[in-house]
C-alpha cells in the first residue's frame, strides 16, 4: 500500500472517528460550539457517512481525483474555521454554526463527488509500472 493511499484512507477514518465523537458528545460539544445538540448529531452523521464513503471509494477512484477532492475539502475547512474564529472574536454568535455547518455539508459533498467521479479502472502510476523485458529468445 502506498503512502498516499494510506493517507487517503486515514483521512476517511479520521472523519469517521470525528463523526462518532460528534454524535456521542453532541450535548457537551454543542455547548462548547454554541450550537444545538441536533446540529451536532447531524454533523456527526454526515461525517460518519462521508468518511465511510471516502474509505470505500478511495481504492476505486484515481488517486489524483481523491487528492484534489481532499485538498479542496481541507482548504474549505481552514477557510470556514478562520471565518468562524473571526466571527467569534468580534463577538458574534454564529461562529459555531459556521464551523459545524461546514462539517455537516462538506463531507456529504465530498462523498457525492467521489461517488460521481469517473469510475475508471485504477491504473498504477508510471513509476509503479515496469517496462517489459527485452525478448532474448530469438538469437
N, C-alpha and C positions, 0 to 999 in steps of 0.2 A: 504494500500500500504506500503510495507516495505521500510526501508531507502535505502537499496541497489537498489531497483527498482527505487525509486525516484531519486537517484544519477545517475543511468544509463540513465534515461530519461533526467535529467538535462544536462548530458554530450552531448547528441544529440542536445538538444535545444541550448546549448552554440555554437556548431558547426554551427547550422542554423543561429543564430544571427551574429556570426563572418563572415559567408559567405555573409550574406546580407550587413554587413559593408564593407567587401572587395569589393563587387560589386558596391555599392553606392559610396564609397570613393576611387574608383580604381585609379583615376588620382592622387589625393593627396597622397594616400598610396604608389602608385608606385614610386613617387618621394622620399618619405621617405625611402623606402626599396631599392631604386636604381634599380627598375625593370620596364619593360614596362607595360603600362596600360593593354594591352591584357592579360598579365600573371596574373595580379590581378583579372581581370574579370573571367578568367578560374579557378583560385584558389577559388574565391567566389562561382562559380557554383559547383565546386567539394565539397566544404564544405557544401553547401545547400543540395546537393544530398546525400552525406554521412551522414550528421546529420539527415536528414529526414528519411532515411532508418534505421538508428540506433534507432530513436524514435519508429518507427513502429515495428521493429523486436526484440526489447529488451524484449517484452512481449511474443514473440513466440519462444524464444530460452532459454535454461537453463542459469540461472544466472552465473554459473561457466564459461560457454563459453563466455558470454558477458564480464565478468570481466577480463578474460585472454586477450581478444582482446583489451579491453580498456587500460589495463596496458601496453601491448606491444605498442599500439599507443602512449601513453603518454611518455613512455621511448624513443621511436623514436623521438618524438617532442623535448624532452630535449637534446638528442644527436645531432639532426640536428641544434637546436638553439645554442648549445655550439660550434659546428663546424663553424657555420655562424659567431658567435662572434669572434672566433679566427681568421678566415679569414679576417674579417673586421679590427680587431685590428692590424693585420700585414700589413695593407694597401691594401689588395686585394679588388677587386670589385665584387666578386662572392658571398659574404655573403647573400645578399638579395635573389639571385637566389636559394641558398641552402635552406633557410628558407621557402620561398614561394613555391619552388618546392616540398618540403616535404608536405606542406599544400595543395598541389594540388593532389599529388599521394596517400598519406596515407589515407585520408577519403574514397577515392574510393576503395582502397584495403580493408579497414575495412568493408565497406558496402558489398563488394563481399564476404568476408569471413563470414559475418553474414548471408547473403542470402544463401550461400552454406553450412552453418553449418547444422548438422543433425536436421531436423525439427521434433523433438520429442515432444510429449505432455509434457508440462512443469508440472512437479510434485512438490508439495510443499516440502520444505526441511523437514528433520526428526524432527526438533523442532516445525514445524507447524502442524504435524500430531498427533492427539490424539489417544491413544490406545483404542481399543473397550472396552466398558463397560462389566463387567462380567455378564453372564446370571444368574439372580437370580430368574427366574420364575419357575425353576424346583427344588422344595424343597422336 
